[in-house]
Structures are given as structure tokens and as C-alpha cells.
Amino acid sequence: MAPGVLVDEAQPSAATSPAVFKHKNTYQNQNAPRDIFPDGIRTSGQHPPLYDVLKPYSEFPKQITRPTVWKREDFVNNPERWVHPFTDEEVQELSETADAFIASGTPLTGISQENFPLPKLGKVLTNLRDDLLNGKGFILFKRFPADVWGAEKNAVAYMGLGTYLGYFLSQNGRGHVLGHVKDVGDDPTQIHTVRIYRTTARQFFHADDGDIVGLLCVHRTQEGGESDIVSVHHVWNTLQQEHPDVAELLTKPIWYFDRKGEVSEGQEEWVRQPVVYLENGGKGRLYCKWDPYYVKSLTRFSDKGLIPALSEEQLRAMQILEETCQRLALHMVLEVGDIQFLSNAHLLHARTAYKDFAPPAPRRHLLRLWLATPESEGGWALPMPDSDEKKRGGIQVNNTPPKAPLDAE
């Protein structure tokens, strides 16, 4: 099949797509049976976009001037603008609430704002949520006592914080709502089956399948594993100035993303979509969904002619996008007890390769959250069929129940 040719497939539209994908369920995702989903909400999962509401390149802005546009120089020497050390009072409130939650016997997958009250810290998080969604899109918390509390209390307190920012999502086919970024010995060259966060390999600039991603550092590396973030809107402005042809290519729904086998019954093994979109209503903002590992891993299908192979133009665009992100990125190092929260709508993030300390020292370990912010609760108006679901996005395979393991599995 020639590059750029689209395969025939069912194309969801705003007029025909249901608001909820049921996958043979008899219930809606936001009214799921609590014997499977303790908080009563099922992760929606990955879906193709609503093709008939995707905007042509001619409607995309040539210059973005919103608060979401920022430069590294704005922050590199001004940590007070993006770093929030938890106060002793905030840590105490978080500790007492976590202890009470553990004593209640409620499963971690059933945690919510209602059963994890934070009267003072909750107000801080509410203000932060608006800045994540509509402002610079990132924050670094410090002084979370990860090296003092045990694994269970760390997980409870961290997920409790997350409930004030969004609804937690399943992050893989096993239903993990508490992820573990840790080397488990997987082979990073097998990108069609391996998730890179389970290796020591470099992660190129990408966004995750949730509106907000959180990372809590529990153990550091010996070297490497450092974090880079970049404003998508600054990258877009730069591409408009330097490579407008690349910017245009990114708006076309000719990019195939691998599901790496994490597929529900009746779904295809890939999703066809653009890399950048405009909101379907809302504020008309530019939204990005990108991960080069998921685009490069589809040769098992393109070699059989099931989907197009990447064209030379696409390969060039991928290289230019990565190089532009690297040039514009803000660099940071996560220490033990740091929590990084990022927007996946208008930021891309990356990680350098790393080397762990030799045993018996613990391996690098970050706890990860994917959080959803539905359209009706201030989230972006995405051109997706699940835009107003509480747990939009994420990865959900059939009715796999959520799990919150305390270590990597």
C-alpha cells in the first residue's frame, strides 16, 4: 500500500457515535457496577477521533498567544513560579487523611475526594488544576515524605492528591490505575509489545493517554532518568516560523498509533488520527496527542499492507518535531519526594536513558497517575466520542477491573 493511502475503516462521527462506548456492556461507563469498578466509573479507553469534526490546516492558528505558550527562559532561574514545597501543615493534613483512609478499609481503587477530605490542601490543588489545564501546564511539588512513609501510605496519599485534579484512569491492559515507572527487565527494542516506561531506555517527547499525568519519585537513579518538558504551543509557533510544512502534516489524520495488543473485543489494533487537533468547540485551542514509539512500532501491520508505512515526509516531520522539542525544553531532575504534575493537552514530556544503582540498592521508581478532566468539569473540548465522560481516555481492555498495585508487576 502506498504511503499516505488510507485503509477503509469505520469512521466515527459526531452524529453517529454514541457518547459512551459500551463494548457489549449493559451499563454506561459512569454508572459501572461497583463489584468490578469500586468507584462506579469505568475508564473509557482509546478511541478514534470524530473524523467529521476534525479541522483543516487552514483553520489552525499561525501564532498562539495564550498563557499556555511559555519558554524555558521564563522558568529556568525562577523556581518560585513552578515549584511548591509542601508545608509542614500540608504534610500533616495529608498524613492524617491517609491514615484515616487506610483505617477505613476502603480499597485504593475506590478513593475519591469524598472519602479523602483535604480542607486546606484541597484548595491549593483546585487552584493548581486550573493552571494545569489553562495556564503553564506543570507544577513540581517537593517535600512529600516518600522516604518516611511506607509503600501503602505513599500510594494512598498520592492517589488522594490526584483526586483533586481529575479521575484516575487505567494505564494498561491489566487495569493499573497506579502505575510504576521502573525497569522490570523488558527489552526496549521490542517496541511493538513493550511499554518503554518499564525499561531504562530513553523516552522521546510524548503525551500520555490522559489529561494530566503525575509522577512521584520514590527512588532515584545512579545517573540519567532526567525529565524534560516543553510547551506544545511554543513548539507550534516555532514550527510555523521554521517548518510550516511539518506543522500542516501534523494536522492530517494519516498517523497510525499502535495499541500494542491492549485492545478490547471488536477494536482494531491501531488508531488513525492527527498529531495535533483543534478543540471541538470550547476555546478552540490546539491539542496534541503524540508518542513516536507508538507510531514506529507498526511495521508488523504495514509490512502486510494492512496500513500505510510511514512516508519520508512523516519520518522527516518526526525528526524535526523531536529536535524542536529538545531545543525548547525545560530540564528538571526529580528527587525523592518530588511530584511532577503535567498537562497532556498542551505539554510534551521526555526522559533521558538511565542507569540504576547496583543491587541491593533499590531501582529507580516513580509512581504514576493518569487523570481525566471531562469537558463538563473544565476539561478541554476534545474531538473524541468520550470527551464528556468522567474517565475519558486511558487504556481499558474489555471489563478488566482497576488495580492499584504497590509495586511494579
TORVOSE-143031 format. One line per field, with one value per residue (C-alpha): residue number from 1; residue in three letters; y, x, z. Coordinates in pm, 1 decimal, padded with zeros to 6 digits. Last residue first. Layout:
% residues N
palum = [NUM | ...]
gugu = [ala | ...]
north = [Y | ...]
east = [X | ...]
up = [Z | ...]
This chain:
% residues 409
palum = [409 | 408 | 407 | 406 | 405 | 404 | 403 | 402 | 401 | 400 | 399 | 398 | 397 | 396 | 395 | 394 | 393 | 392 | 391 | 390 | 389 | 388 | 387 | 386 | 385 | 384 | 383 | 382 | 381 | 380 | 379 | 378 | 377 | 376 | 375 | 374 | 373 | 372 | 371 | 370 | 369 | 368 | 367 | 366 | 365 | 364 | 363 | 362 | 361 | 360 | 359 | 358 | 357 | 356 | 355 | 354 | 353 | 352 | 351 | 350 | 349 | 348 | 347 | 346 | 345 | 344 | 343 | 342 | 341 | 340 | 339 | 338 | 337 | 336 | 335 | 334 | 333 | 332 | 331 | 330 | 329 | 328 | 327 | 326 | 325 | 324 | 323 | 322 | 321 | 320 | 319 | 318 | 317 | 316 | 315 | 314 | 313 | 312 | 311 | 310 | 309 | 308 | 307 | 306 | 305 | 304 | 303 | 302 | 301 | 300 | 299 | 298 | 297 | 296 | 295 | 294 | 293 | 292 | 291 | 290 | 289 | 288 | 287 | 286 | 285 | 284 | 283 | 282 | 281 | 280 | 279 | 278 | 277 | 276 | 275 | 274 | 273 | 272 | 271 | 270 | 269 | 268 | 267 | 266 | 265 | 264 | 263 | 262 | 261 | 260 | 259 | 258 | 257 | 256 | 255 | 254 | 253 | 252 | 251 | 250 | 249 | 248 | 247 | 246 | 245 | 244 | 243 | 242 | 241 | 240 | 239 | 238 | 237 | 236 | 235 | 234 | 233 | 232 | 231 | 230 | 229 | 228 | 227 | 226 | 225 | 224 | 223 | 222 | 221 | 220 | 219 | 218 | 217 | 216 | 215 | 214 | 213 | 212 | 211 | 210 | 209 | 208 | 207 | 206 | 205 | 204 | 203 | 202 | 201 | 200 | 199 | 198 | 197 | 196 | 195 | 194 | 193 | 192 | 191 | 190 | 189 | 188 | 187 | 186 | 185 | 184 | 183 | 182 | 181 | 180 | 179 | 178 | 177 | 176 | 175 | 174 | 173 | 172 | 171 | 170 | 169 | 168 | 167 | 166 | 165 | 164 | 163 | 162 | 161 | 160 | 159 | 158 | 157 | 156 | 155 | 154 | 153 | 152 | 151 | 150 | 149 | 148 | 147 | 146 | 145 | 144 | 143 | 142 | 141 | 140 | 139 | 138 | 137 | 136 | 135 | 134 | 133 | 132 | 131 | 130 | 129 | 128 | 127 | 126 | 125 | 124 | 123 | 122 | 121 | 120 | 119 | 118 | 117 | 116 | 115 | 114 | 113 | 112 | 111 | 110 | 109 | 108 | 107 | 106 | 105 | 104 | 103 | 102 | 101 | 100 | 99 | 98 | 97 | 96 | 95 | 94 | 93 | 92 | 91 | 90 | 89 | 88 | 87 | 86 | 85 | 84 | 83 | 82 | 81 | 80 | 79 | 78 | 77 | 76 | 75 | 74 | 73 | 72 | 71 | 70 | 69 | 68 | 67 | 66 | 65 | 64 | 63 | 62 | 61 | 60 | 59 | 58 | 57 | 56 | 55 | 54 | 53 | 52 | 51 | 50 | 49 | 48 | 47 | 46 | 45 | 44 | 43 | 42 | 41 | 40 | 39 | 38 | 37 | 36 | 35 | 34 | 33 | 32 | 31 | 30 | 29 | 28 | 27 | 26 | 25 | 24 | 23 | 22 | 21 | 20 | 19 | 18 | 17 | 16 | 15 | 14 | 13 | 12 | 11 | 10 | 9 | 8 | 7 | 6 | 5 | 4 | 3 | 2 | 1]
gugu = [glu | ala | asp | leu | pro | ala | lys | pro | pro | thr | asn | asn | val | gln | ile | gly | gly | arg | lys | lys | glu | asp | ser | asp | pro | met | pro | leu | ala | trp | gly | gly | glu | ser | glu | pro | thr | ala | leu | trp | leu | arg | leu | leu | his | arg | arg | pro | ala | pro | pro | ala | phe | asp | lys | tyr | ala | thr | arg | ala | his | leu | leu | his | ala | asn | ser | leu | phe | gln | ile | asp | gly | val | glu | leu | val | met | his | leu | ala | leu | arg | gln | cys | thr | glu | glu | leu | ile | gln | met | ala | arg | leu | gln | glu | glu | ser | leu | ala | pro | ile | leu | gly | lys | asp | ser | phe | arg | thr | leu | ser | lys | val | tyr | tyr | pro | asp | trp | lys | cys | tyr | leu | arg | gly | lys | gly | gly | asn | glu | leu | tyr | val | val | pro | gln | arg | val | trp | glu | glu | gln | gly | glu | ser | val | glu | gly | lys | arg | asp | phe | tyr | trp | ile | pro | lys | thr | leu | leu | glu | ala | val | asp | pro | his | glu | gln | gln | leu | thr | asn | trp | val | his | his | val | ser | val | ile | asp | ser | glu | gly | gly | glu | gln | thr | arg | his | val | cys | leu | leu | gly | val | ile | asp | gly | asp | asp | ala | his | phe | phe | gln | arg | ala | thr | thr | arg | tyr | ile | arg | val | thr | his | ile | gln | thr | pro | asp | asp | gly | val | asp | lys | val | his | gly | leu | val | his | gly | arg | gly | asn | gln | ser | leu | phe | tyr | gly | leu | tyr | thr | gly | leu | gly | met | tyr | ala | val | ala | asn | lys | glu | ala | gly | trp | val | asp | ala | pro | phe | arg | lys | phe | leu | ile | phe | gly | lys | gly | asn | leu | leu | asp | asp | arg | leu | asn | thr | leu | val | lys | gly | leu | lys | pro | leu | pro | phe | asn | glu | gln | ser | ile | gly | thr | leu | pro | thr | gly | ser | ala | ile | phe | ala | asp | ala | thr | glu | ser | leu | glu | gln | val | glu | glu | asp | thr | phe | pro | his | val | trp | arg | glu | pro | asn | asn | val | phe | asp | glu | arg | lys | trp | val | thr | pro | arg | thr | ile | gln | lys | pro | phe | glu | ser | tyr | pro | lys | leu | val | asp | tyr | leu | pro | pro | his | gln | gly | ser | thr | arg | ile | gly | asp | pro | phe | ile | asp | arg | pro | ala | asn | gln | asn | gln | tyr | thr | asn | lys | his | lys | phe | val | ala | pro | ser | thr | ala | ala | ser | pro | gln | ala | glu | asp | val | leu | val | gly | pro | ala | met]
north = [-00616.7 | -00296.9 | -00213.5 | -00112.8 | -00244.6 | -00026.3 | -00242.2 | -00149.6 | -00427.1 | -00557.0 | -00507.9 | -00512.9 | -00373.6 | -00016.0 | 00219.0 | 00584.3 | 00831.6 | 00975.1 | 00884.7 | 01130.5 | 01111.1 | 01442.6 | 01398.5 | 01029.5 | 01045.8 | 01245.8 | 01587.8 | 01715.2 | 02001.1 | 02064.2 | 01987.5 | 02227.3 | 01984.9 | 01942.3 | 01860.7 | 01578.0 | 01604.0 | 01263.6 | 01165.6 | 00931.0 | 00862.9 | 00734.5 | 00619.5 | 00658.3 | 00402.3 | 00398.7 | 00065.0 | -00001.7 | -00055.7 | -00426.2 | -00419.9 | -00184.3 | 00165.9 | 00215.8 | 00357.5 | 00596.8 | 00698.1 | 01054.6 | 01123.9 | 01320.2 | 01540.1 | 01707.8 | 01983.7 | 02126.4 | 01853.3 | 01615.4 | 01861.4 | 01785.7 | 01702.2 | 01637.2 | 01508.0 | 01525.8 | 01312.9 | 01159.3 | 01399.8 | 01465.0 | 01643.7 | 01918.2 | 02043.6 | 02296.8 | 02218.7 | 02445.2 | 02272.9 | 01923.3 | 01993.2 | 02126.9 | 01821.6 | 01587.4 | 01767.9 | 01786.3 | 01412.7 | 01320.5 | 01553.4 | 01393.1 | 01046.7 | 01171.4 | 01320.4 | 01001.2 | 00814.9 | 00586.7 | 00259.0 | 00254.7 | 00011.1 | -00352.0 | -00392.2 | -00687.7 | -00491.4 | -00207.5 | -00436.8 | -00579.6 | -00242.3 | -00077.4 | 00007.9 | 00345.4 | 00529.5 | 00406.4 | 00480.6 | 00828.6 | 00926.4 | 01212.5 | 01363.3 | 01743.3 | 01998.5 | 02342.5 | 02559.1 | 02638.4 | 02772.2 | 02515.0 | 02387.9 | 02067.2 | 02168.0 | 02190.1 | 01891.1 | 01795.7 | 01452.5 | 01351.3 | 01019.0 | 00654.9 | 00414.2 | 00070.4 | -00294.9 | -00253.2 | -00288.6 | -00557.9 | -00703.6 | -00464.5 | -00398.5 | -00366.5 | -00555.1 | -00280.4 | -00021.9 | 00122.8 | 00472.3 | 00539.0 | 00892.4 | 00999.1 | 01216.7 | 01543.6 | 01818.8 | 01702.4 | 01739.7 | 02108.8 | 02177.6 | 01994.2 | 02211.6 | 02520.4 | 02436.7 | 02734.3 | 03001.7 | 02781.8 | 02515.0 | 02765.9 | 02869.6 | 02503.6 | 02431.7 | 02726.0 | 02586.7 | 02239.4 | 02386.6 | 02167.0 | 01927.7 | 01745.3 | 01500.0 | 01321.6 | 00943.6 | 00975.1 | 00854.0 | 00640.1 | 00654.4 | 00787.8 | 00612.6 | 00717.9 | 00993.8 | 01074.3 | 01125.7 | 01270.1 | 01283.1 | 01505.9 | 01482.0 | 01111.2 | 00892.1 | 01008.2 | 01277.9 | 01235.7 | 01364.7 | 01070.4 | 00821.5 | 00698.0 | 00337.3 | 00210.9 | -00016.8 | -00049.9 | 00306.8 | 00189.1 | -00022.0 | -00340.4 | -00519.3 | -00344.8 | -00166.7 | -00484.3 | -00289.9 | -00185.2 | -00545.5 | -00577.1 | -00613.6 | -00468.8 | -00116.1 | 00111.8 | 00360.7 | 00210.3 | 00287.6 | 00330.5 | 00288.8 | -00047.4 | -00218.1 | -00501.3 | -00366.8 | -00050.8 | 00290.8 | 00262.4 | 00613.2 | 00822.7 | 01098.0 | 01450.4 | 01713.6 | 01681.7 | 01301.2 | 01309.4 | 01418.3 | 01108.2 | 00896.3 | 01028.6 | 00989.5 | 00633.9 | 00524.6 | 00669.4 | 00519.8 | 00175.2 | 00184.6 | 00300.1 | 00658.3 | 00812.2 | 00807.2 | 00925.1 | 01221.1 | 01462.3 | 01751.7 | 01893.0 | 01959.5 | 02039.2 | 02203.2 | 02197.6 | 02325.4 | 02687.8 | 02802.5 | 02657.7 | 02295.1 | 02281.9 | 02635.3 | 02546.6 | 02232.0 | 02426.0 | 02638.0 | 02323.1 | 02170.3 | 02461.0 | 02446.4 | 02072.9 | 02142.6 | 02318.5 | 02103.6 | 01780.1 | 01515.3 | 01166.8 | 00980.1 | 01241.7 | 01342.1 | 00985.0 | 00652.7 | 00335.7 | 00181.7 | 00207.0 | -00030.0 | 00115.4 | -00045.1 | 00264.4 | 00253.8 | 00317.9 | 00621.3 | 00757.4 | 00719.8 | 00897.1 | 01182.9 | 01224.4 | 01223.4 | 01470.4 | 01713.4 | 01679.9 | 01728.3 | 02042.5 | 02183.3 | 02110.4 | 02298.5 | 02117.1 | 02273.5 | 02425.9 | 02467.8 | 02637.8 | 03015.4 | 03000.8 | 02808.6 | 03124.5 | 03065.2 | 02807.7 | 02940.5 | 03204.6 | 03112.6 | 02775.0 | 02949.9 | 02962.4 | 02948.8 | 02806.7 | 03160.5 | 03213.8 | 03384.8 | 03121.7 | 03215.9 | 03066.9 | 02941.5 | 02633.6 | 02685.2 | 02638.4 | 02312.1 | 02151.0 | 02089.8 | 01749.5 | 01744.0 | 01472.7 | 01244.5 | 01210.5 | 01077.8 | 00708.2 | 00564.7 | 00459.4 | 00377.1 | 00483.4 | 00403.4 | 00264.0 | 00462.9 | 00319.6 | 00399.3 | 00028.7 | -00077.4 | -00452.1 | -00501.5 | -00134.9 | -00196.0 | 00092.5 | 00406.8 | 00646.3 | 00387.4 | 00332.5 | -00001.2 | -00314.1 | -00371.2 | -00512.2 | -00285.0 | 00008.3 | 00312.8 | 00616.2 | 00934.8 | 00722.0 | 00794.6 | 00869.5 | 01247.1 | 01339.5 | 01087.5 | 00757.0 | 00623.5 | 00251.6 | 00151.8 | 00155.3 | 00198.9 | 00540.0 | 00594.2 | 00820.6 | 00580.5 | 00339.7 | 00000.0]
east = [00401.9 | 00559.9 | 00493.3 | 00201.0 | -00052.5 | -00361.8 | -00589.2 | -00892.5 | -01117.5 | -01069.6 | -01407.6 | -01294.2 | -00941.4 | -00930.0 | -00640.8 | -00677.6 | -00907.9 | -01218.1 | -01280.4 | -01559.2 | -01702.0 | -01751.3 | -01496.6 | -01582.9 | -01651.5 | -01332.7 | -01287.3 | -01173.5 | -01344.6 | -01077.1 | -01155.5 | -01340.3 | -01575.4 | -01824.3 | -01537.5 | -01409.5 | -01074.8 | -00904.6 | -00600.7 | -00313.3 | -00110.3 | 00245.0 | 00457.1 | 00825.8 | 01092.7 | 01462.2 | 01594.6 | 01663.8 | 02021.4 | 02098.1 | 02187.5 | 02385.6 | 02248.6 | 02029.8 | 02140.3 | 01927.4 | 01803.0 | 01672.2 | 01304.3 | 01056.6 | 00749.9 | 00503.2 | 00276.5 | -00054.7 | -00312.2 | -00101.2 | -00089.5 | 00180.0 | 00206.6 | 00556.0 | 00581.7 | 00914.8 | 00971.1 | 01296.3 | 01449.1 | 01321.3 | 01569.0 | 01448.7 | 01503.3 | 01281.0 | 01257.6 | 01297.2 | 01583.0 | 01470.4 | 01116.4 | 01244.2 | 01464.2 | 01173.6 | 00937.4 | 01203.3 | 01270.2 | 00902.7 | 00839.0 | 01122.0 | 00980.0 | 00636.7 | 00768.5 | 00960.9 | 00632.2 | 00547.3 | 00409.8 | 00041.9 | -00190.1 | -00284.5 | -00019.8 | 00144.9 | 00464.9 | 00243.1 | 00097.0 | 00413.1 | 00572.7 | 00350.5 | 00608.4 | 00720.4 | 00396.3 | 00361.0 | 00727.2 | 00681.1 | 00423.6 | 00185.4 | -00152.4 | -00155.8 | -00434.2 | -00465.7 | -00731.3 | -01073.6 | -01196.1 | -01470.6 | -01591.1 | -01435.8 | -01086.7 | -00830.0 | -00615.0 | -00248.0 | -00096.4 | -00375.6 | -00559.0 | -00571.8 | -00593.3 | -00434.1 | -00504.4 | -00870.6 | -01147.1 | -01416.6 | -01316.4 | -01096.4 | -00735.5 | -00412.3 | -00220.3 | 00035.8 | -00235.4 | -00023.2 | -00085.9 | -00139.4 | -00085.7 | -00273.2 | -00534.0 | -00370.5 | -00281.8 | 00079.8 | 00139.9 | 00049.1 | 00300.8 | 00567.3 | 00501.8 | 00517.4 | 00878.9 | 01067.1 | 00815.3 | 00506.6 | 00722.6 | 00828.9 | 00470.9 | 00374.1 | 00665.0 | 00559.0 | 00204.5 | 00328.3 | 00505.9 | 00802.2 | 00904.9 | 01229.5 | 01294.2 | 01608.3 | 01644.7 | 02022.3 | 02263.9 | 02255.2 | 01879.3 | 01636.4 | 01378.9 | 01023.6 | 00973.7 | 00604.8 | 00494.3 | 00155.3 | -00001.3 | -00295.4 | -00547.9 | -00493.4 | -00346.9 | 00013.2 | 00198.5 | 00534.6 | 00888.3 | 01126.2 | 01165.9 | 01521.3 | 01560.6 | 01577.7 | 01273.9 | 00914.6 | 00831.9 | 00909.8 | 00593.6 | 00698.5 | 00492.9 | 00559.3 | 00861.8 | 01066.2 | 01394.6 | 01318.9 | 01357.4 | 01172.8 | 01386.9 | 01143.6 | 01287.0 | 01052.4 | 00779.2 | 00506.7 | 00144.8 | -00144.7 | -00462.5 | -00337.6 | -00616.2 | -00410.3 | -00444.3 | -00259.8 | -00294.8 | -00642.9 | -00753.3 | -00778.7 | -01042.4 | -00900.2 | -00705.3 | -00844.5 | -00849.9 | -00475.0 | -00390.4 | -00567.5 | -00373.9 | -00050.3 | -00161.2 | -00284.3 | 00021.4 | 00272.0 | 00073.6 | 00085.7 | 00453.7 | 00572.9 | 00610.8 | 00949.8 | 01129.2 | 00816.6 | 00772.7 | 00634.5 | 00876.6 | 00855.7 | 00576.5 | 00667.0 | 00397.2 | 00301.0 | 00050.9 | 00155.5 | -00205.5 | -00542.4 | -00548.6 | -00255.8 | -00324.5 | -00687.8 | -00586.0 | -00339.6 | -00619.1 | -00809.1 | -00490.4 | -00428.4 | -00791.5 | -00757.2 | -00456.2 | -00680.7 | -00995.4 | -00829.6 | -01102.4 | -01022.2 | -01356.0 | -01546.8 | -01246.8 | -01227.4 | -01056.6 | -01234.7 | -00933.7 | -00746.7 | -00996.6 | -01176.0 | -01056.4 | -01141.4 | -00804.4 | -00622.8 | -00840.7 | -00784.1 | -00407.2 | -00414.5 | -00619.7 | -00379.3 | -00073.6 | -00218.0 | -00313.3 | 00032.5 | 00207.4 | 00003.2 | 00086.1 | 00457.5 | 00443.8 | 00464.8 | 00733.2 | 00568.9 | 00791.6 | 00668.3 | 00699.8 | 00920.6 | 01172.7 | 01262.0 | 01601.0 | 01482.6 | 01127.0 | 01064.0 | 01387.7 | 01238.7 | 00970.9 | 00596.0 | 00280.4 | -00008.1 | -00084.6 | -00230.5 | -00050.5 | -00067.5 | 00054.8 | -00042.6 | -00367.0 | -00531.0 | -00831.1 | -00637.7 | -00498.6 | -00839.6 | -01044.0 | -01150.9 | -01527.7 | -01609.3 | -01330.4 | -01459.5 | -01134.5 | -01051.7 | -01097.6 | -00871.8 | -01022.3 | -01340.2 | -01216.6 | -01509.6 | -01671.9 | -01858.9 | -01583.5 | -01528.8 | -01522.3 | -01595.9 | -01834.5 | -01918.8 | -02105.3 | -02041.8 | -02254.5 | -02003.4 | -01906.5 | -02267.8 | -02430.0 | -02531.7 | -02177.8 | -02121.2 | -01819.8 | -02011.9 | -01867.3 | -02043.5 | -02147.6 | -02260.4 | -02101.2 | -02335.8 | -02363.8 | -02022.9 | -01864.2 | -01687.6 | -01516.8 | -01547.1 | -01246.5 | -01116.9 | -00741.0 | -00592.2 | -00324.6 | -00046.6 | 00232.9 | 00137.9 | 00000.0]
up = [03821.2 | 03952.3 | 04316.6 | 04540.4 | 04293.9 | 04233.5 | 04023.1 | 03813.2 | 03681.7 | 03326.2 | 03162.3 | 02798.1 | 02782.0 | 02907.5 | 02831.2 | 02932.3 | 02763.1 | 02923.1 | 03284.1 | 03365.6 | 03015.4 | 02840.2 | 02560.6 | 02505.9 | 02130.6 | 02070.8 | 01913.2 | 02255.5 | 02436.5 | 02700.9 | 03062.7 | 03290.9 | 03461.0 | 03174.5 | 02936.4 | 03149.3 | 03333.4 | 03333.4 | 03540.1 | 03462.1 | 03774.0 | 03800.6 | 04093.6 | 04012.9 | 04096.6 | 04013.7 | 04140.8 | 04509.3 | 04628.7 | 04677.9 | 04397.5 | 04168.9 | 04130.8 | 03826.1 | 03492.6 | 03289.5 | 02948.3 | 02935.5 | 02985.8 | 02776.6 | 02812.1 | 02578.4 | 02701.5 | 02572.7 | 02627.4 | 02835.8 | 03124.5 | 03379.3 | 03750.6 | 03892.2 | 04247.1 | 04430.3 | 04742.4 | 04617.9 | 04367.9 | 04016.7 | 03791.3 | 03561.3 | 03207.4 | 03028.4 | 02657.8 | 02353.8 | 02169.7 | 02261.6 | 02142.8 | 01809.3 | 01758.6 | 01831.7 | 01593.4 | 01321.2 | 01343.8 | 01338.4 | 01043.9 | 00846.3 | 00910.5 | 00804.2 | 00480.6 | 00403.0 | 00438.9 | 00729.6 | 00601.4 | 00515.8 | 00696.2 | 00633.0 | 00361.0 | 00535.4 | 00604.2 | 00733.3 | 01001.6 | 01160.3 | 01082.1 | 01344.9 | 01613.6 | 01475.4 | 01554.2 | 01912.8 | 01986.8 | 01840.8 | 02105.7 | 02027.5 | 02108.0 | 02083.4 | 02136.9 | 01978.2 | 02141.6 | 02000.2 | 02332.8 | 02376.0 | 02040.0 | 01910.0 | 02019.7 | 01742.9 | 01669.3 | 01657.8 | 01587.1 | 01352.2 | 01386.5 | 01285.6 | 01580.1 | 01581.3 | 01662.1 | 01569.8 | 01827.8 | 01835.3 | 02171.4 | 02361.9 | 02262.4 | 02457.0 | 02185.2 | 02138.1 | 02067.7 | 01787.8 | 01655.8 | 01283.5 | 01152.4 | 00839.8 | 01012.1 | 00892.3 | 01140.0 | 01183.0 | 00809.1 | 00828.8 | 01105.6 | 00907.9 | 00601.3 | 00824.2 | 00911.2 | 01059.3 | 01157.4 | 01188.2 | 01351.8 | 01616.5 | 01690.5 | 01722.2 | 01958.2 | 02176.2 | 02175.7 | 02264.7 | 02568.2 | 02655.2 | 02930.6 | 03004.6 | 03286.8 | 03399.3 | 03405.2 | 03399.8 | 03667.4 | 03980.9 | 03964.8 | 04222.2 | 04442.9 | 04539.7 | 04280.6 | 04231.8 | 03870.2 | 03771.1 | 03426.5 | 03336.1 | 03050.9 | 02995.4 | 02723.4 | 02768.9 | 02574.8 | 02403.3 | 02370.3 | 02338.6 | 02621.4 | 02664.8 | 02770.0 | 03128.8 | 03080.5 | 03208.4 | 03096.8 | 02742.2 | 02713.1 | 02533.8 | 02266.6 | 01934.4 | 02083.4 | 02113.5 | 02127.9 | 02487.3 | 02611.7 | 02944.9 | 03257.4 | 03510.3 | 03497.9 | 03687.7 | 03617.4 | 03833.1 | 03754.2 | 03994.7 | 03790.4 | 03664.1 | 03469.8 | 03324.8 | 02971.5 | 03065.8 | 03227.5 | 03379.2 | 03465.5 | 03781.5 | 03781.3 | 03797.8 | 03990.5 | 04342.6 | 04312.5 | 04246.8 | 04599.4 | 04729.9 | 04481.3 | 04630.2 | 04991.7 | 04934.5 | 04736.1 | 04981.5 | 05271.4 | 05112.3 | 05017.9 | 05360.8 | 05476.5 | 05550.6 | 05214.0 | 05030.7 | 05267.4 | 05002.4 | 05046.8 | 04692.7 | 04443.5 | 04082.8 | 03873.0 | 03506.0 | 03249.6 | 03200.1 | 03217.6 | 03116.6 | 03227.4 | 03467.2 | 03592.9 | 03660.4 | 03845.0 | 04059.9 | 04203.5 | 04298.9 | 04439.6 | 04673.2 | 04788.6 | 04855.9 | 05075.7 | 05326.6 | 05357.0 | 05238.3 | 05252.3 | 05116.6 | 05123.4 | 04922.8 | 04712.5 | 04586.2 | 04662.0 | 04545.8 | 04369.7 | 04700.0 | 04856.2 | 05160.2 | 05484.4 | 05686.7 | 05868.0 | 05540.0 | 05471.5 | 05822.4 | 05789.8 | 05450.9 | 05595.5 | 05887.1 | 05660.6 | 05409.4 | 05686.3 | 05841.9 | 05507.8 | 05443.3 | 05787.3 | 05745.2 | 05415.0 | 05081.9 | 04863.0 | 04553.5 | 04246.8 | 03926.3 | 03960.3 | 04271.7 | 04060.5 | 03866.7 | 03703.8 | 03447.3 | 03442.5 | 03176.9 | 02996.3 | 02910.4 | 02708.1 | 02756.0 | 02547.7 | 02754.2 | 02872.8 | 02520.4 | 02231.3 | 01956.8 | 01607.4 | 01269.7 | 01415.9 | 01261.0 | 01034.7 | 00708.3 | 00844.9 | 00816.9 | 01134.0 | 01261.2 | 01321.5 | 01065.2 | 01185.9 | 01539.3 | 01681.8 | 01705.4 | 02053.0 | 02341.1 | 02678.8 | 02858.1 | 03208.4 | 03408.3 | 03690.0 | 03990.6 | 04240.4 | 04311.5 | 03943.2 | 03926.4 | 04220.7 | 04178.3 | 03856.8 | 03613.0 | 03606.1 | 03450.1 | 03187.5 | 03087.0 | 03154.1 | 02964.0 | 02846.7 | 02498.2 | 02439.0 | 02591.4 | 02422.0 | 02566.4 | 02389.8 | 02098.8 | 01762.2 | 01474.1 | 01452.1 | 01589.3 | 01357.6 | 01393.3 | 01080.3 | 01020.0 | 00817.9 | 00464.7 | 00460.2 | 00399.0 | 00136.1 | 00263.8 | 00183.4 | -00095.8 | 00000.0]
